[in-house]
């Protein structure tokens, strides 16, 4: 009898353990890990504007951005190729959500710094908890380092500073198509005339269409809300092609904006795209792994 009781208890314990394992298995199956959409854009820039993409954690991205003169300047200026505006930048991924960057542009001899943080990330259809969009916050600061036009005047160093803030709202609708909205605020401590506001509000929109595995086409447009800047300025419009080649991404584009920073191309674009005031330009990106992620570090 005693042997029977011991055997029966062992059977119950074994059955209970098996059932517990089965229940844990069911729970794990019902709560799969989140899967996030990848590569909504080829790189962290669309043309001039930032995309929702960040450089990966521990990765340094060296960017060279170049804008030639206006194509309609004619043969004497070699259709704009005799003129150039350039920006050199370094972007670094602190984490998968946080990215920072610095740059130096020949436009107004501007030094810029920025931070981008991913607030929300779009999930794939396979994820249990659905997030339909990606949401990123962008903040930038810009320093104009040109010499003062009137050095004898009581110039304040704070007059050199501009700021920009954006919400980048994007959705990858399919494997090949992504759309992004960019509500934007640019604050300038000093403006040239009384006709210009220190605060400029704009709405940006961008789309990306994948053509092949390594080629995509992009378009972006910024609409500045009325009665903020003089009529001599235009809204920024840009079209581009992205070409991925190993560790490089080449971005070829045309745009009516000379500046490549938010305080420039949003409130201070002077070219009329449809009158031929178009710049040909390119961005070149090269990434370097500075710190390997923990899961890939050598033992």
For each residue, the residues with C-beta under 8 A, 3 or more apart:
1: 4 5
2: 5 6
3: 6 7
4: 1 7 8
5: 1 2 8 9
6: 2 3 9 10
7: 3 4 10 11
8: 4 5 11 12
9: 5 6 12 13
10: 6 7 13 14
11: 7 8 14 15
12: 8 9 15 16
13: 9 10 16 17
14: 10 11 17 18
15: 11 12 18 19
16: 12 13 19 20
17: 13 14 20 21
18: 14 15 21 22
19: 15 16 22 23
20: 16 17 23 24
21: 17 18 24 25
22: 18 19 25 26
23: 19 20 26 27
24: 20 21 27 28
25: 21 22 28 29
26: 22 23 29 30
27: 23 24 30 31
28: 24 25 31
29: 25 26 32
30: 26 27 128
31: 27 28 128
32: 29 35 126 127 128
33:
34: 123 127 128 129
35: 32 123 124 126 127
36: 121 122 123 124 127
37: 40 121 122 123 124 134 172
38:
39: 42 53
40: 37 51 52 53 122 134 170 172 178 180 208
41: 44 46 51 52 53 170 178 180 208 216 218 242
42: 39 53 208 216 242 244 249 251
43: 51 53 61 242 249 251 283 285
44: 41 50 51 53 54 55 61 91 99 116 285
45: 48 49 50 51 63 65 251 283 285
46: 41 49 50 51 180 206 208 218 220 238 240
47: 218 220 238 239 240 251 253 255 283
48: 45 220 236 238 255 257 259 260 265
49: 45 46 182 204 206 220 222 262
50: 44 45 46 114 116 136 138 166 168
51: 40 41 43 44 45 46 168 170 180 206 208
52: 40 41 118 134 135 136 168 170 180
53: 39 40 41 42 43 44
54: 44 93 96 97 98 99 116 118 136
55: 44 59 60 61 91 92 93 99 287
56: 59 93 96 293
57: 93 94 95 96 291 293
58: 93 289 290 291 292 293
59: 55 56 92 93 287 288 289 290
60: 55 90 91 92 287 288 289 290
61: 43 44 55 90 91 92 93 101 285 286 287 288
62: 88 89 90 285 286 287 288
63: 45 87 88 89 90 91 103 283 284 285
64: 86 87 88 283 284
65: 45 86 87 88 89 260 281 282 283 284
66: 84 85 86 87 281 282 283
67: 84 85 86 255 257 258 260 279 280 281
68: 80 81 83 84 279 280 281
69: 73 77 80 81 82 83 84 279
70: 73 80 271 276 277 278 279
71: 79 80 254 276 278 279 280
72: 79 275 276 277 278
73: 69 70 76 77 79 80 83
74: 77 79
75: 78 79
76: 73
77: 69 73 74 80 81 82 83
78: 75 81 82
79: 71 72 73 74 75
80: 68 69 70 71 73 77 83 279 280
81: 68 69 77 78 280
82: 69 77 78
83: 68 69 73 77 80
84: 66 67 68 69 106
85: 66 67 105 106 107 258 259 260
86: 64 65 66 67 105 106
87: 63 64 65 66 103 104 105 106 107 260 261
88: 62 63 64 65 103 104
89: 62 63 65 101 102 103 104 112
90: 60 61 62 63 101 102 103
91: 44 55 60 61 63 99 100 101
92: 55 59 60 61 99 100 101 290
93: 54 55 56 57 58 59 61 96 98 99
94: 57 98 99 100
95: 57 98
96: 54 56 57 93 118
97: 54 117 118
98: 54 93 94 95 115 116 117 118
99: 44 54 55 91 92 93 94 115 116 117
100: 91 92 94 113 114 115 116
101: 61 89 90 91 92 113 114 115 116
102: 89 90 111 112 113 114
103: 63 87 88 89 90 111 112 113 261
104: 87 88 89 109 110 111 112
105: 85 86 87 108 109 110 111 112 259 260 261 264
106: 84 85 86 87 109
107: 85 87 110 258 259 260 261 264
108: 105 144 145 146 259 264
109: 104 105 106 144 145 146
110: 104 105 107 142 143 144 145 259 261 263 264
111: 102 103 104 105 142 143 145
112: 89 102 103 104 105 140 141 142 143 261
113: 100 101 102 103 140 141
114: 50 100 101 102 138 139 140 141
115: 98 99 100 101 138 139
116: 44 50 54 98 99 100 101 136 137 138 168
117: 97 98 99 136 137
118: 52 54 96 97 98 121 134 135 136
119: 135 136 137
120: 131 133 134 135
121: 36 37 118 131 134
122: 36 37 40 131 132 133 134 170 171 172
123: 34 35 36 37 127 129 130 131
124: 35 36 37 127
125: 130
126: 32 35
127: 32 34 35 36 123 124 130 131
128: 30 31 32 34
129: 34 123
130: 123 125 127
131: 120 121 122 123 127 134
132: 122 171
133: 120 122 169 170 171
134: 37 40 52 118 120 121 122 131 168 169 170 171 172
135: 52 118 119 120 167 168 169
136: 50 52 54 116 117 118 119 167 168 170
137: 116 117 119 165 166 167 168
138: 50 114 115 116 164 165 166 167 168
139: 114 115 163 164 165 166
140: 112 113 114 163 164 165 261 262 263
141: 112 113 114 161 162 163
142: 110 111 112 161 162 163 164 261 262 263
143: 110 111 112 160 161
144: 108 109 110 160 161 162
145: 108 109 110 111 160
146: 108 109
147: 151
148: 151 153 155
149:
150: 153 155
151: 147 148 155
152:
153: 148 150
154:
155: 148 150 151 159
156: 159
157: 160 161
158: 161 189
159: 155 156 189 190
160: 143 144 145 157 189 190
161: 141 142 143 144 157 158 189
162: 141 142 144 186 187 188 189 263
163: 139 140 141 142 186 187 263
164: 138 139 140 142 184 185 186 187 261 262 263 266
165: 137 138 139 140 184 185
166: 50 137 138 139 182 183 184 185 204 262
167: 135 136 137 138 181 182 183
168: 50 51 52 116 134 135 136 137 138 180 181 182
169: 133 134 135 180 181 182 183
170: 40 41 51 52 122 133 134 136 178 179 180 181
171: 122 132 133 134 178 179 180
172: 37 40 122 134 177 178
173: 177 178 179
174: 177
175: 210
176: 209 210 211 216
177: 172 173 174 207 208 209 210
178: 40 41 170 171 172 173 207 208
179: 170 171 173 205 206 207 208
180: 40 41 46 51 52 168 169 170 171 204 205 206 207 208
181: 167 168 169 170 203 204 205
182: 49 166 167 168 169 203 204 205 206 222
183: 166 167 169 201 202 203 204
184: 164 165 166 201 202 203 204 222 262 266
185: 164 165 166 199 200 201 202
186: 162 163 164 199 200 202 262 263 266 267
187: 162 163 164 198 199 200
188: 162 191 196 198 200 263 267
189: 158 159 160 161 162 198
190: 159 160
191: 188 196 197 198
192: 196
193: 196 230
194:
195: 229 230
196: 188 191 192 193 200 228 229 230 267
197: 191 200 228 229
198: 187 188 189 191
199: 185 186 187 228
200: 185 186 187 188 196 197 224 225 228 229 266 267
201: 183 184 185 224 225 228
202: 183 184 185 186 222 223 224 225 266 267
203: 181 182 183 184 222 223 225
204: 49 166 180 181 182 183 184 220 221 222 223 266
205: 179 180 181 182 220 221 223
206: 46 49 51 179 180 182 218 219 220 221
207: 177 178 179 180 218 219
208: 40 41 42 46 51 177 178 179 180 216 217 218 242
209: 176 177 216 217 218
210: 175 176 177 215 216
211: 176 215 216 217
212: 215
213:
214: 243 244 245
215: 210 211 212 241 242 243 244
216: 41 42 176 208 209 210 211 241 242
217: 208 209 211 239 240 241 242
218: 41 46 47 206 207 208 209 238 239 240 241 242 251 253
219: 206 207 238 239 240
220: 46 47 48 49 204 205 206 236 237 238
221: 204 205 206 235 236 237 238
222: 49 182 184 202 203 204 235 236 265 266
223: 202 203 204 205 235
224: 200 201 202 228 229 233 235 266 267
225: 200 201 202 203 228
226:
227:
228: 196 197 199 200 201 224 225 267
229: 195 196 197 200 224 233 267 268
230: 193 195 196 233
231:
232: 270
233: 224 229 230 267 268 269 270
234: 256 269 270 271 272 273 277
235: 221 222 223 224 269
236: 48 220 221 222 255 256 257 265 266 269
237: 220 221 255 256 273
238: 46 47 48 218 219 220 221 253 254 255 256 257
239: 47 217 218 219 253 254 255
240: 46 47 217 218 219 251 252 253 254
241: 215 216 217 218 251 252 253
242: 41 42 43 208 215 216 217 218 249 250 251
243: 214 215 249 250 251 252
244: 42 214 215 248 249 250
245: 214 248 249 250
246:
247: 286 287
248: 244 245 284 285 286
249: 42 43 242 243 244 245 283 284 285
250: 242 243 244 245 282 283 284
251: 42 43 45 47 218 240 241 242 243 282 283 284 285
252: 240 241 243 280 281 282
253: 47 218 238 239 240 241 280 281 282 283
254: 71 238 239 240 278 279 280 281
255: 47 48 67 236 237 238 239 265 273 278 279 281
256: 234 236 237 238 269 271 272 273 277 278 279
257: 48 67 236 238 260 264 265 269 271 279
258: 67 85 107 264 265 269 270 271 279
259: 48 85 105 107 108 110 263 264 265 268 269
260: 48 65 67 85 87 105 107 257 264 265
261: 87 103 105 107 110 112 140 142 164 264 265
262: 49 140 142 164 166 184 186 265 266
263: 110 140 142 162 163 164 186 188 259 266 267 268
264: 105 107 108 110 257 258 259 260 261 267 268 269
265: 48 222 236 255 257 258 259 260 261 262 268 269
266: 164 184 186 200 202 204 222 224 236 262 263 269
267: 186 188 196 200 202 224 228 229 233 263 264
268: 229 233 259 263 264 265
269: 233 234 235 236 256 257 258 259 264 265 266
270: 232 233 234 258 277
271: 70 234 256 257 258 275 277 278 279
272: 234 256 275 276 277
273: 234 237 255 256 277 278
274:
275: 72 271 272
276: 70 71 72 272
277: 70 72 234 256 270 271 272 273
278: 70 71 72 254 255 256 271 273
279: 67 68 69 70 71 80 254 255 256 257 258 271
280: 67 68 71 80 81 252 253 254
281: 65 66 67 68 252 253 254 255
282: 65 66 250 251 252 253
283: 43 45 47 63 64 65 66 249 250 251 253
284: 63 64 65 248 249 250 251
285: 43 44 45 61 62 63 248 249 251
286: 61 62 247 248
287: 55 59 60 61 62 247
288: 59 60 61 62
289: 58 59 60 292
290: 58 59 60 92
291: 57 58
292: 58 289 296 297 298
293: 56 57 58 296 297
294: 297
295:
296: 292 293
297: 292 293 294
298: 292
299:
